[in-house]
Amino acid sequence: MEHLRIPGPTPCPNEILQAMTKQMINHRGPEFGQIVNGVTARLKQLFQTKNDVFLLTGSGTGGLEAAIVNTLSPGDKALSISIGVFGERFATIAEQFGAEVIPLKFEWGKAADIDSIRRALETEPEIRAVLVTHNETSTGVTNDLARVSATVKEFDKLLLVDAISSLGSINLPVDDWHCDVVVTGSQKGWMVPPGLAMVSVSEAAWQAHAVAKMPRFYWDFTKAKSYLEKGQTPWTPAMSTVFALSASLEIMLEEGLANVIARHAQVAKAARDSVKSLGLPLFADECYASNTVTAIAASNRLDVKKMLKILREEHQIVLGGGQQRLDGKIFRIGHMGWVTEDDIEVVISALKVVLPQAGFRS
């Protein structure tokens, strides 16, 4: 069986896959109502929020679009904090819908600098919202969201958070950190196939929603809220993925959120320590290294693409390559969701064999 170690989609436990084999039911009926209400309640526990939480059928990117169009109007100024590919994608979505995006870009591999965020907010008092990626899988960096939020809230701005690859794996207390819209995706730490975005919406976000003028239909939070009150979703949901999510949430709550977070931290440390023991340098600033994906810089004549090919074809191990300008310059080991230190050991054992075959000289 293929050993999938990319930053999503992630492997799914058999009991979650089995949940997807359940026969279809009426998505306007009472049985689905019980399921969606139960899923929503459990998600609130894992989001650590009392805010509204909605299931949206779509990818995480759809959730990011929903965050934008439900809170902003064309011409609104939005500060985009970007440390990689997905931070830039969030900004692009806002631009496509007519927001005036003020880019605040940081060196890839580094976290966002808090003083720079403060200066940007002081310079542009008309900024309405701040867009930030909590965990940037393209570079293996986790922003200090608690400090980002504290700074943003000094200026009373909306905070829209891409937590697609962090929530459910890395601590993110939505209410304590005053996050207004937080987006995650089923195919990451939730151990579920792709198909669902899950979002939380604060009271401040609802106030922004009431005056927001960007076009919205499929992603409209008002529709999501009114249908959830009836135990439904506005549109036909990804039914099998909802069944899977229901099963995964039970597994996660049985383990306990604190234990899930600690396990990810432990596995990530094992990955980083093992990689360094092979003589490979981490790409990310280790002070902000992600607990869901480790990014490794190519060095010592390592041919990353050749290495990934040998791992895939001869060892059935699939790792992530670099994206955009990092293509061929880094590779990434995903470790979120259904993962243990044993999974990392499998990867490291194979790397010991494959690295010299791909030109690496320690």
N, C-alpha and C positions, 0 to 999 in steps of 0.2 A: 504494500500500500504506500502511496506517495506521502512523504512527510512534509506537510505544508507549514512553512515557517516564514510567511510574509505578513505584513501589517494589515491584513484583511483582504478578502474574507478569511476567517480563521476556522480551524477545525471545529467540528460539532460533536459532542458526545452522542453515543448511540441512542440514549433515551430521548434526546432532543430530536434527533432524526426520526425516531419512531413516532414521536408526537405528531409529526407532519403527515403521517400516513392516515390520520383520522379522516373519515368521510366528511364531505362538505355539509354544512348546516346553513340554515337561513340566517343571513347576516342582519336581518331585521327582526329576528325572533328572540325569545327570552333566553335560550341557551347561550347564544353569542353575547347577549347583554351581560350575563353572569361572568363570562370569560373576560370581556373587555373591561368591565368594572374591576374585576380582580387584578388584572394586569396593571391597570392604571394605579390602583392602590399600592401594589408592590413596587411599581416604578417610583412612586413618590418617596417610598422608604429609601430606595437606592440613590435617588437624586438628592436625598436629604432636603426635601422641600414640602411646603404646604401649598405651594402655587399650583395652578392648573397644569396638568400634564396631558399631552395628546399623542395618539398614534397616527402617523401619516404614512400612507403607502407610497414609498419612493426610497431613493437612496439618501445618504446623508447630505449630498449636494442639494437635493430637493428641500431638505430641512433648512439648509442655509438660505435658500431662496425664500422660504416661508418666513424666516426671521427678518429678512430685509423688507419684503413687501407688506408685511403686517404692521411694521412700526415706522416706516419712513415715507416721505413724499418726494417726488422729483424736485431736485434743487436743494434738498437737505444736505448739510455737510456731515460727512462721516469720516472719522479718523480710522484708518486701517493700519493695524499693527501687524506687520508681516515678518516672519522669520523663515519662510520657505514657500514651497509650491502651494500649499493649501491656504495659507494666509493670503497669497496673491489671488487665489480663486475666489475667496470670500469678497475681496475688493472688486474683482471683475463683475461679480453678480450685482453688487450695489451700483456699479457704473452702468451696467446694461439697463437698469431700471431708472436711471436718471439722477442718482445721487451724485453730489459733488464729493468725490473721494479725495481725502488728503492722505497721501501715502506716508507711512512711517516704517521704513524698511531697515532691517538689521542684518548683519552678516550671517549668512547661513552657517549653522552650527553653533550659533550663540543665541541666548535668550534676549527678550526685549529689555531694554534699559529703562528703568522706572523714571529717572530724571528726564530722559528724552520725551517720555510720554507726558510728563507734567509740563514741560516747556511747550510742547505742541498744543496742549489744552489751554495754556495761558495765552499763546499767540493767536489762537483761533477761537474766540469765545462763542462763536455761532455754531460750533460743532454740536450736533444733536445726539449722535451715537458713536460708540467706539466698537470696532469689530476686532476680535482677537481669537486666535487659535490657541487653545489650552495646550494641546500636545501635537507637535508638528512631526508627522510620521516621515516626511521627506528628508528630515535632517536628524531625527532622533532626539529632539529637544522638547522639554516641557517648560512652558513659561510659568513664572511665579504668579499664578492667577490671583492669589489672595492680595498681593501687593499691587498688581495691576488694578484690581477692583477698587481697593482702598483709594488709589490715586484718581481713578475715574469718578468715583463717588464724591471726592472732594469738590468736583466741579459739577456735580449733579447731572451727569450724562447717562444716557442709556448704555448698558453693557450687553452686547450680543456676542455669545460665546460659541465657537466651534469646539465642542467636546466630543466629537465623533469617536476619536480613538483614546479617550481618557475615561469618560464616565463608565462606571462599572469595573474599573481596573485601578484607577488612580484617584486619590481622595479629591472630591469636589463637592463640598457642602454648599449647595446652590443658595439657600437662604442666608446662611452665615456670611457668604461672600457677596451677597446682594447682586447676583447675576439676574438680568432681566429676561433674556431669552437664551436658553441653553439647548443645544442640538446634539444628539448622538445618533448612532446607527447600529442596527441589529447585528451586522456582520463583523463587529469588532469584539470588544470584551464580553459581549452578551452571549457569545457562543451559539449564535443563531445565523442561518443563511441570510443573504442580502434580501432586502425588500421592505424594511420598515425604518423610518426615521421617528425618533421620539423627542419631543420638545417640551420644555417647561416655559411658562409665561407668567411673569410677575405682574403685580398691580400696576407698576409704572409702565410696563409694556402694554398693558391693556389701555391705559390712558393715552399712550402714543398711538395705539391701534385705532382709537376712536377718531383721530384726526388725520391718520395716514392716508395718502391719496395715490400711492402706487397701485397699479392694477393687480387684482388678485381674484381668483375664483377657486381653483382646486385647492390652494393652500390657505384659504381663508380661515383664520382662527375662530371667528364668530360662528361659522358653520360647524367647525370641529366641536366647539363648546356646546352649541345647541343640540347637536346629535348625541354627544356623549351623555347629556342629561337623560336621554332616552335609551342609553346603553347601546348606542350605534356609532358608526362613523359616517361622514357625509356621503362618501363614495364607497364602492365595493372594496373591501380591504383585502390585503394579501393574507387570506384566511389561514393557509397552512403555516405561514410565518408567524402569525399571531398564536397559533397552537404551540409552535416551537418556543416562542418567547415566554408564554405562560409556563412551560416546563422549565425553561432556563432560569426564570426568576425564582422559582421554588428551590432549585439547586443552589443558587447564589445566596438566598436568604438562609438556607439551612447551613451553609458554610459560614455565613455571617459577613457583613460588609467589611468590618475591620480585618477579618482573616483573609478575605479576598485581596484587599489592598496590600496587606503584609506579604502574602504569597507572591504577588506581582513584584514587589520590591525585592524580595529574596531571589526570585528567578532572574530578574534584571541584573542584580549584582553578580550572580553566578555567570551570566552571559558576558558582562563587561570584564570581569576578572579572567575568565577563560580566554577571551579574545586577546587580552593584553599578554597573557602567558604564552601565546603563540607568536608574539612579536609584532602583532598588528596594532596600529594606533586607532583609537576611537576618533570618529569625526566630530561628535558633539562635545561641547564643553562639559566635562564630567560633573561639574557642579549642578548642571541642569539636564543631565542625561535622562532620557525617558525610561519609565518602567514598563513600557509596552513595546518598544522597538529599539534595538541597538544599531546605530549606524557606524560602519567601520570604513576608514579611509584606505584606499589602495596605496600600497607602498612597496618598496623593494622589488620593483619590476613585476608586480602582480597584475596579471591580465584578468580583470574582474569578469568580463563576459565569458572568457574561456572557463574560468572557475565555476561560474553559475551553470554553464552547460554541462560540465563533467558531473557536478553534484546532482543535477537533474537526471541525466541520462544513466549514470552508473551507480548512483547511490539513492535515487528516488527522493532526494531532498530538494525542496524548492525554497530558495531565499529571494529576497527582493533586491533589485538593482537600484542604481541612482536614477533620479528623475530630472528631466530638463538638463540644466547645465552641470548636474552631478552625474549624468549618464557615463558609466565607465570609470567613474572616479571613486565611488563608494559602493558598498553593498550593505544590506540591512537584514537583520534577523528579527522577525516578529515574535513576540512572546506575550500575547494577551489572550485572555479568555481561558480556554481549556489547555493549560500548560503547567508543566512541572520542571524541576531542575533536570530530571531524567531526559526530557525532550531536548534541553540545551546540550546535554552531554552527547546525545546522538549527533547533533550538528557539529560539535567541536571535534569529536572523533573522526568524522568524515573530513573535516577541514584539514586535520593533521595529514591526511593522505593526499588530499587534492591540492592543497596550496603549492607544494613543489611542482606538481604536474602543470600548474598554471603560471609558472615562472617565478614564484615567490622565493626569495632568498633571505632567510632570517639572519 
